[in-house]
Amino acid sequence: AAAAAAAGGLSYGNPAALDALVSEAKRRIDRALRGVLFDRYKFAEHCDAVKRYLLLGQGDFHHYLMDLVGPDLAEPASAVSAYKLTGTLEAAIRASNAQFDAPDVLDRLRVRMMPHAGAEEKGWDVFSLEYVVDDPLSTVFTEQAMGKYLRVFNFLWRLKRGEHSL
């Protein structure tokens, strides 16, 4: 109301007052929305977790994970147990600095086995990690966006595997 009054009052034929009122409402709503996303739902922490776990930014964790899952992933894809790999994921978390992350972040990290087509595929070909988000974070981390992160993870994971085997 103060913004509209400063622009000469809200009346017919005074679009500047309406513009000032809408701009002030936008500013207040943006501030409130950022507060909710960043404070209550810890948006920045989830962005950081996606970077560390899906974009391989948490180097010691991925090193331990490679060491621990290597024997299981050398098996044919059809013989690899996602349940067993979940236990291995938890062991890699406990053995690395990832153990100091918030439990809410770590609970969202999951093993995902990609569909496999043939008997010639190994566990390495179908293993993936995913980071699961719920509302309202899923409006930013959409299913399509998380699918892209999954593809990037799979690419980086293969590069890391090659580096690890050298």
C-alpha positions as CSV (number, residue, x, y, z in Angstrom):
1,A,0.0,0.0,0.0
2,A,2.9,2.4,0.8
3,A,4.4,1.6,-2.6
4,A,1.1,2.5,-4.3
5,A,0.7,5.6,-2.3
6,A,4.2,6.7,-3.2
7,A,3.3,6.3,-6.9
8,G,0.3,8.7,-6.6
9,G,-2.3,6.3,-5.2
10,L,-4.0,3.2,-6.7
11,S,-6.6,4.5,-9.2
12,Y,-7.8,4.1,-12.7
13,G,-5.3,5.5,-15.2
14,N,-2.3,5.1,-12.8
15,P,-0.4,2.0,-13.9
16,A,2.7,3.1,-12.1
17,A,0.9,2.6,-8.8
18,L,-0.2,-0.9,-9.8
19,D,3.3,-1.7,-11.0
20,A,4.7,-0.6,-7.7
21,L,2.2,-2.6,-5.7
22,V,2.9,-5.8,-7.7
23,S,6.7,-5.3,-7.4
24,E,6.4,-4.9,-3.7
25,A,4.3,-8.1,-3.4
26,K,6.8,-10.0,-5.6
27,R,9.7,-8.9,-3.4
28,R,7.9,-10.1,-0.2
29,I,6.8,-13.4,-1.7
30,D,10.3,-14.1,-3.1
31,R,11.9,-13.4,0.3
32,A,9.3,-15.7,2.1
33,L,9.7,-18.4,-0.5
34,R,13.5,-18.4,-0.3
35,G,13.2,-18.5,3.5
36,V,11.0,-21.6,3.4
37,L,13.1,-23.4,0.8
38,F,16.5,-22.6,2.3
39,D,15.7,-22.7,6.0
40,R,12.9,-25.2,6.5
41,Y,13.6,-27.6,3.6
42,K,17.4,-27.2,3.5
43,F,17.6,-26.6,-0.2
44,A,21.3,-25.6,-0.2
45,E,22.2,-28.8,1.7
46,H,20.4,-31.0,-0.9
47,C,22.1,-29.2,-3.8
48,D,25.4,-29.8,-2.1
49,A,24.5,-33.5,-1.5
50,V,23.6,-34.0,-5.2
51,K,27.0,-32.5,-6.1
52,R,28.9,-34.6,-3.6
53,Y,27.2,-38.0,-4.3
54,L,25.9,-37.9,-7.8
55,L,28.6,-35.7,-9.4
56,L,31.3,-37.6,-7.4
57,G,32.4,-34.6,-5.4
58,Q,32.9,-36.7,-2.2
59,G,36.1,-38.4,-3.3
60,D,36.8,-40.5,-0.3
61,F,33.3,-41.9,-0.2
62,H,33.4,-43.0,-3.9
63,H,36.9,-44.5,-3.4
64,Y,35.6,-46.6,-0.5
65,L,32.5,-47.5,-2.5
66,M,34.5,-48.6,-5.5
67,D,36.7,-50.8,-3.3
68,L,33.7,-52.4,-1.5
69,V,31.4,-53.0,-4.4
70,G,34.0,-54.1,-6.9
71,P,33.8,-57.9,-6.2
72,D,29.9,-57.8,-6.3
73,L,29.8,-55.7,-9.5
74,A,32.2,-58.0,-11.3
75,E,29.4,-60.6,-11.3
76,P,26.8,-60.9,-14.1
77,A,24.2,-58.2,-13.7
78,S,21.4,-60.7,-13.1
79,A,23.3,-62.1,-10.0
80,V,23.9,-58.7,-8.3
81,S,21.7,-58.0,-5.3
82,A,20.5,-54.4,-4.8
83,Y,19.8,-55.4,-1.1
84,K,23.4,-56.4,-0.6
85,L,24.7,-53.3,-2.4
86,T,22.6,-51.2,-0.1
87,G,24.5,-52.6,2.9
88,T,27.8,-52.0,1.1
89,L,26.7,-48.4,0.5
90,E,26.1,-48.0,4.2
91,A,29.5,-49.4,4.9
92,A,31.1,-46.9,2.5
93,I,29.3,-44.1,4.2
94,R,30.6,-45.2,7.6
95,A,34.2,-45.6,6.3
96,S,34.3,-42.1,4.8
97,N,33.7,-38.5,5.7
98,A,30.1,-39.0,4.4
99,Q,29.3,-40.3,7.9
100,F,29.3,-36.7,9.1
101,D,26.5,-35.6,6.8
102,A,23.0,-35.1,8.2
103,P,21.0,-38.3,8.5
104,D,18.3,-36.7,6.3
105,V,20.8,-36.4,3.5
106,L,22.2,-39.9,3.9
107,D,18.7,-41.5,4.0
108,R,18.0,-40.1,0.6
109,L,21.0,-41.8,-1.0
110,R,20.0,-45.1,-2.6
111,V,21.4,-47.9,-4.7
112,R,19.6,-48.2,-8.1
113,M,20.0,-51.0,-10.5
114,M,19.4,-50.0,-14.1
115,P,17.5,-52.3,-16.3
116,H,19.8,-54.8,-18.0
117,A,19.3,-56.4,-21.4
118,G,21.5,-59.4,-21.6
119,A,23.6,-62.0,-19.8
120,E,26.8,-60.3,-21.0
121,E,26.3,-57.3,-18.8
122,K,28.1,-57.0,-15.5
123,G,27.0,-55.4,-12.3
124,W,29.3,-52.4,-13.2
125,D,27.0,-51.8,-16.2
126,V,23.8,-51.5,-14.2
127,F,24.9,-50.0,-10.8
128,S,23.9,-46.5,-10.0
129,L,23.2,-44.2,-7.1
130,E,20.1,-42.0,-6.8
131,Y,19.2,-39.1,-4.5
132,V,15.5,-39.2,-3.6
133,V,13.7,-35.9,-2.9
134,D,10.1,-35.3,-1.9
135,D,7.7,-32.3,-2.0
136,P,8.3,-29.4,-2.2
137,L,11.9,-30.1,-3.3
138,S,10.6,-32.2,-6.1
139,T,9.4,-29.0,-7.8
140,V,13.0,-28.0,-8.3
141,F,14.6,-31.5,-8.4
142,T,12.1,-32.8,-11.0
143,E,12.0,-36.3,-12.3
144,Q,13.5,-35.1,-15.6
145,A,16.3,-33.3,-13.8
146,M,17.1,-36.3,-11.6
147,G,17.1,-38.5,-14.7
148,K,19.8,-36.2,-16.1
149,Y,21.8,-36.4,-12.9
150,L,21.5,-40.2,-13.1
151,R,23.0,-40.2,-16.6
152,V,25.8,-37.9,-15.6
153,F,26.5,-40.1,-12.5
154,N,26.7,-43.2,-14.8
155,F,29.1,-41.5,-17.1
156,L,31.3,-40.2,-14.2
157,W,31.1,-43.6,-12.5
158,R,32.5,-45.3,-15.6
159,L,35.3,-42.8,-15.8
160,K,36.1,-43.3,-12.1
161,R,36.0,-47.1,-12.5
162,G,38.6,-46.8,-15.3
163,E,40.8,-44.5,-13.1
164,H,40.4,-46.8,-10.1
165,S,41.4,-49.9,-12.1
166,L,44.7,-48.2,-13.2
